[in-house]
């Protein structure tokens, strides 16, 4: 349980931090992702994204996949091995949670806020740091956040 909880929470926040850092660095991509989310949310009652909305956000999904391609969040993850031969594909135990939680959270953050450099012309420092199993940003992300 500890592994599932720790890695699910920590990897989710780490993935979101990297995604936001890259979106701050690339404001045109941020704007395009925001417009896609806004289009999906137009006329939606309750103002909350749900699982079925994720299929309508291909650009946002692509942004997240590219973020994870560039920043392998857990390259040193806990090694597992089977005790007997198995033909079943082994995947991350928290993958389904992450595939829902990360895009929904990122979409919600983009919908409500515009993310920018704290100081104009001074993008986030994308230096990597490996304090444990996860690759995080060496310095915590700082951003100027404006309500939309």
N, C-alpha and C positions, 0 to 999 in steps of 0.2 A: 504494500500500500504506500509506503514511504516513497519508493522509487516512482510509482505512477503519479502520486500527488506532486512530489518535488519536481520531477521532470516536466509534468504537464504545466504547472504554474510558471516555473522558471523559464522553460523554453518558449512558452506563449509570450511572456513579457519581453524576452530577449528578441524574439522574431518581430514583435511589434516595434520595439525600439529601433532595430535595424531598418525596418520598412519605413518608418517615419523619418529617419535620418536620410535615407536615400530620396524620399519624396521632398524633403526640405532642399536637398541638393539639386533636385530636378523639378522646379516648380511647374513646368508645362505638363509633365507626367502627372503631378499631383492634381492639377486642374482637370485633366482629362478623366482621371479616376473619380474625382469629385462629381463631374458632370454625369458620369455613368451612374453613380449612386443616386444622385439627385433625380435623374430620369426615372429610375426604378421606384423611388420613394414618392414621386408626384402622385397625389390623389390617394395614397395609401393611408388607410385609417389606422390610428394608434401610433403612427410614427416609428414603429419598430421593425427592423429587418428580421426575417425568419429564414429557416433552412431553404425553403423553396425559392427565395430571392437570390441565393448564391448562384444559381444557374443563369441568372440574368446579369451577372457581373463578370463577364469574361476578361475584361481589361484589368479589373482589380485583382482577379485570380492570377493573371499573368504577371502583374507587378509583384505579388507575393512569391510566386514561383521563381522569378528572377532574383528577388532578394535572397531567397534560400539557396539559389544556385551560387550566388556571389559569396554569401556568408553561410557556410555550413555550420549551423547552430550547434550541433553536437558531434563533432568529428571523433571525439574520444569517448563516445557513449559506452556504457557498461557492456562488456563482451558477454554474449550468451552462447551456449551450445546445447544441443539436444543430447539426451542420454541414450537415445536410440534413433535409428535412421527414420527420417520423415520426408514425405513428398509434399507436405503443405508449405506454402510460402510464408516466411517469417517476416513480420513487419513490426513497426513500432506500436506498442500497446496503446499509446495515446494519440495515434494518427487520426482516428475519426474525430476525436475531441478537438484536436488542433485544426483539422480541415473545416470545422464549423466555427470554432471560437475565434481564431485569428482573423479570418476575413470579415466576420460580423463586427468584431471590435474595431478593426481598421476602418471599415466602411462607416461605422457610427462616428468615429473620431473625425473622419474627413467630411462627413455631412454637417457636423456642428461647428467645426473649427478649421480655420486656415492656418497652416503650419509654415513658419518662415525662420530664417536665421535670426538669432538674437541680435546680432549686429550686422547690418547690411554688408554683403560682400565677404562675410566670415562664416563659411559653411561649417557644419558639424565636423568634428575630428573623427574620422572613420578608422582610427587605429584599433586593431584587435587586441583583446586581452583574454587569456585562458586561465582564470582563477580556479576553475573546477572542471566539470565535465563539459560545460558550455562555453562557446566563444561569445564573449560579450564585448561591448565597446569599452575601451580603456578608460574613457572619461564619460560619465553619464550624459545622456543627450540633453542639451539645453535648446529651447526653441521659443520663439515669439509666437504665441497662440492668440488668434483673434477670432471672436465669435462671428459666424457667418450670418 
